[in-house]
Amino acid sequence: MVERGASRRVAVRLGAGYTIEVGAGALSGLGAAARGALGPSAARAAVVSNARVFGLYGPAAARSLRASGFAVARWLMGDGERFKNLRTAERALRFLAESGVERGDAVVALGGGVVGDLAGFAAALHLRGVAFVQVPTTLLAQIDSSVGGKTGVNTPAGKNLVGAFHQPRAVVADTATLRTLPRRELTAGWCEAIKQGAAGDARLYAQTVRFLERESSAAWPSAEAREDELTRLVAAQCAFKARVVAGDEREDAGRTDARSRRILNFGHTVGHALEAVTRYRRFRHGEAVGWGMLAAAEISLRLGLLGAAELESLRAAVRLAGRLPRADDLDAETIRRALRNDKKSIGGHVRWVLIEGLGRARIVDGREVHGRVVRASLRSALGAG
């Protein structure tokens, strides 16, 4: 990770490699970052966003791109997880074709994880793959979904079951965009931040908890000090994910070690099930992951992998992230049945990502976790019936 004044630059070593620019005001450098990544021949930048985000940041993004010599077109999709589907992807592909996007041009994803996943998927399909640039505007997207090249859409059978690995050519994460986020979006992002530390880096977990503790008590000496620490933390989160992804880009199904990309799915098995049983209308993704982490930690406790004090630490960290939507009115058995559609299943069996201490994940075959343990853990973690 390279420090650049008040900003940070994180290198992602995949293929030709790309960089993540992190810092307040980074959006003003979008055009230069895109031109540097794409080269002099790129002529068009097709911006995919939604109405709310584009209204806030679209004009600045377009100005920066045009100043670097790009012709800019834009297309706005619906706002929310339920729009991340094949029908929307088809509309995005029509936009790219009608805009004249050629092989040397690029798609620019301006928004949160839904926009990034959908735009990246369309970029992977158009002309069998054109470049794309991620401009994540939510905390969750900045630290997680914009890094690593996973793109895709949801289908009636489950979340992210159709997709492609398509690495961005650059990521520009302007932390100033987080100031306009609703509280729930921040909660969702902080749950993902806690997940990354809990699954793979104890120091990152501690750094994240310290930041949230200071946030909760407003114990910052100045706004500048808070902004600098936020930039450091977002960059550290990106660097962690970049290291994991560089070692296992396509999530090798045969790997079960603690550096497998699968460890990033801690909390996602139950999280995806919660999203599915509530038809993607109750939980933001990170909120569902927050509940999912607690359920996976309960399983870890019952299997003797995790101590009670560490479980309580995780519970306290999730509380610091913010209030989660209720889950105690859901049926534990219904959630357990929904787990069967998890896309990480091997041979029809769930691969649980559990933790054996904060900062170290363990991948466990679902056949080693009895159904009654899952049900009891769901009831304990969620209060589910």
N, C-alpha and C positions, 0 to 999 in steps of 0.2 A: 504494500500500500504506500503510495507516494503522497506526501503532504504538499499542498499548493496554497499557501496563505490560509485563508479561512475555509478553503475547500479541500477535498480529498479526491485522489484518483486511485481506483482499484483496477488492477490488471486481471483479466480472466484468460487463462492459458488453455484455450480450446481451439483447435485448428489454427487459423491465422491469428487468433487472439483478438480481443477487443477490450475496451476500457469502460469503466463506470465512473462518470463524473458526479460527485456528491457535494452539495453545498447550497446555501441560500443564494439565489440569483443565477444558478447554473443554467436556467432556461434561456437566458440571453445568449449563451454560447452554443445553443443547439445547432444553428447553421454551420458554424465552424467545426463542431464535432462531427456532424454528418458529412461535410465536405472532406474532412480529414480521413474519415473511415471509408468513404465511397470513392474518392478520387475525382479527378477533373471532368470525367465524361458523364457523370450522373446529371441528368437534366431535370427530372421531375421528382417531387416529393408528394406522395398521396397520404394525407393526414386522415387517420381514422380516430374518431373520438365520440363523445356523447354531448348532448346539448348543454348540460350544466358545466362540464369541464371545459368545453370549447368556449363557452361564454366567458369563463374566467381567464383562460390561458391561451386560447386559440389565436387571438390577434398577435400576441407577443411571439408565439411559436412561428407563425407565418412570416412575421417581419424578419425574424432571425434567419429563417430558411431563404427567404427572397434576397436578403442582404448577401447571402453566400452563393447566389446565382441559381437557386432552384425555382422552377415554376411550381406553384402550390395549388393542389386541388384538395377538397375536404369532403368527407362523408360522415354523417352522424348516425350512430346506432342507438337503440333503446338502452336505457340505464337499468342495469340489474342482471343478476345471474340467469334469469329465465330467458333473456335474449341471447344467451351464448349457445346457439344451436345451429343446425345445418341450414335452416332457412335464412338466418341472418348472414351466415357465411356466404351463401349463394348471392345475396344482395351485395355484400362487400366485393365479391369477385366481379360482379357486373360493373360496379363502380370503378374497379381497377382497369377493366378492359375499356370502358367508355372514356376513362381519363387518359388513355394512351400510355399507361405505364409499361415501359420496356425493360429488357433484362438488366440494363445498367442503372435503372432507377431504383427508388426505394419507397417502402411503406413506412409511415411514421405513426406509431401507436401512442396517442396522447390521452392518458387516463389511468384508471386502476387496472386490477388484474383481469377483469372481464374484457375490457378493451384490448389489453395486451395479448391475451390468449386468442381472441377472435382475429385481431389484425395480424398477429404472427402466423396463425393458421392459414389465413387468406394469402399472405405473402409466400408461405411454403408451397401453396398450390398454384398460384398464378404463374404461368409460363414455366411450370415445374420448379419454381423457386426464384424469388427476387429478394433483394436485401431488405431488411427492415431495421428500424431504430426504435428503441423503447424510450418513452418519456413518461415514466410512472409518476402519478400525482397522488397516490395514496401510500400510507406507510407500509401496508402489506405488500403492495406491488414493488415499492422501492427496495425492500430488504429480501424479497422472496421471489415473486412470480416473474419479475423482469430479468432475473438472472438464471441462466441455465438452459434456455432454449426449449422448454416445454411449451407447446401451443396446442390448442384443441377446443372442442365444443362438447356440450352435454347432449345426451340422447335420452329417450324414455327409459332405456335400460340402465342408465347410471351416469355419473359425473365424469367428464373428461375421457369417455371411452373411445372417442374418435379424435385423432390428433397427429401431430408430427413433431419430431425434434428439429428445430430450426433456430440456430443461434442468431441473436441480434448482431449487428455490426457495431453498435455503440449503445450505451445506456446513459441517459442524462437525468439524474435524480435531483430535482430542485427541492430542497427541504422547506423552502418558503411556501410551497403549495400545501404543506400540511396544516398551515394556519387556517385554511378555509374548510377543513374537513369537519363533518359532524362528529360528535363525541363517539358514536358507535363505530365509525370507520377507524378512529384512533384505537379504540378497544380491540377491534379485529386485528389491527396491525401489531399491537403490543402482545397479543396472544401468540402470534406467529414468531415474534422476536423471542419470547420466553421459550417457545418450542425449540428453536434452533439451539439456544444455549443448553437447555435441558437434555437435548438429544445428543449433542456432540462437543460441547465446549463449556466446561465449568466456569472458566474465567469470563466468557461472554455472558453466561447466565448471571453471574454476580454483577457484571457491569450493567446489564439491563435492569436488574432489580434495584441497584443503587440509583439509576436514573429515575425509575418510577417512584421510588421513595422520596426523592427530592421533588419530583413533580407533585406528589400528593401533599407535601408540606410547603410547597412554594419556596423552598430553601435555596434560591439562586441568588448570588450576589448581584447579578445584572442580567438583562435580557441577552447581552452579547455572550456572557458565559454559558447561558443555557443553549443558545444557538450553536456555539462551538462544540459543546458536549453532545448535542443532538447529532451534529454532522459526524463527529467521531464515532458515535454509536451506530448510526446508519451505515457508515463505511465499514465498521468492524463486522456488522451483520452481513454485508455484501461480501466481504473478504472471506468470511467463514463459508458461506454458500459456494463461492467461487472455488475454494479449495476442494470441497466435497465433490462438486460437479466435475472439476478437472480430472479427478481420479476415477470417475465412474459416470461418464456423460450420459449413457443410455440405460442406466439402471440395470445392470447385468442381473438377470434372474437367478444366476447361480451363486451370487455373492450374498453372504449373510454376516460379513464382518462389520466391525463398528465404524468403518469408513465407507461402507456402501452408500450409494445415494438413497437407498431405501430408508436410512435413518431419518431423512427429512420428512418422512410420512408419520412420524410420531404424532399421535392425536388425530390423524386423518382417517383412519379406518372407521372409528365411531363418528367422527365429524362428517364424513361424506354420507353416512347412513342417516344422521340427523337431518342433513339438508334434503335428502331424498324423501324421507317420510313426512316432511313438512312442505314438500313440493317447492323447495328453494325460496320460500316466501317468509319464513320466520327469522332465519339466522343469516347474518353475513358469514362468509366463509371462515374468517378468523375466529368469530364467536363460536361457531360449531367446533373448530379445532380446540378452542379453550376447553369446552366440555369434553371433547375427545381425549385430550391430554389427561384430564382428571380420571377418566374411565380407564385409560391405559395404565396410569399410575396405580390405580386401585388393583388392577390385575397383577401388576408388578409386585405390589405388596403381598397379595395372596399367594403368589408363587415364591415368595421369599427372596426376591431380587432387590427390593427397595425397603428402606427403613421407614418407620412411622414418622420420624422427624423430617425426613426428606420429602415425604408426601405432604406434610403440613407446610413445608417451605414452598412447594409448588402451588398448593392451594392459596397461600398468602400472595404469591406472585400473581396468580390469575386474578385475585381480588384487586390488586393494585392496577391491573390492566383496565379494569372497569366492570360495570355490571353487565352480566350476560342475560339474554332473553331466557325465560323460564323453560325448563325441560321436564319438570316434575309431573306434567300432565300427559307425558308420552308413555307408551307401553313398552316395557323392557323387552318383551318377546318380539314385538314388532320391529324394534330396532335391531335385535339380534338376527332376525331373518333378513333384514336389509343388508347386513354385513356380507351376505353371500354374493352380492353384486360388486364387491370391492374389486377394482381392476388390478390390484396387486396379488390377487389369489393365484396360487400355483397348484395345478391338479385339483382344482375345486376347493382348496383349503386356504383360508385366510392366513397371511403371514403377518403376525402381530409385530409391531415395533413397540417394544417395552423399554424400560430403563432399569439398569442395575446401578443406581446411584445417579445423582444429578450430573449431567455432562457425559454420560456414556450410555448409548443405546444398545439394545440386544434384540435381534430378530428371532422370533420364536414361531415355529410351525403351529398353525391353529389346532392341529390334532393333539398338541400338548396342553391346550387350554380348554378344560371341560366347559360345556355349555352352562352348567350351574355357576361356575366361577365368573363367566361373562355376565350372566343375569344378575348375580349378586353385586358385581362391580358396577354395573349400570345403575342399579338401584341405589347403591351407596354414593356414587359420584353425582348422579343426575337427580336423584329422588324419584326416578321413573317408577311407574306402577307395574 
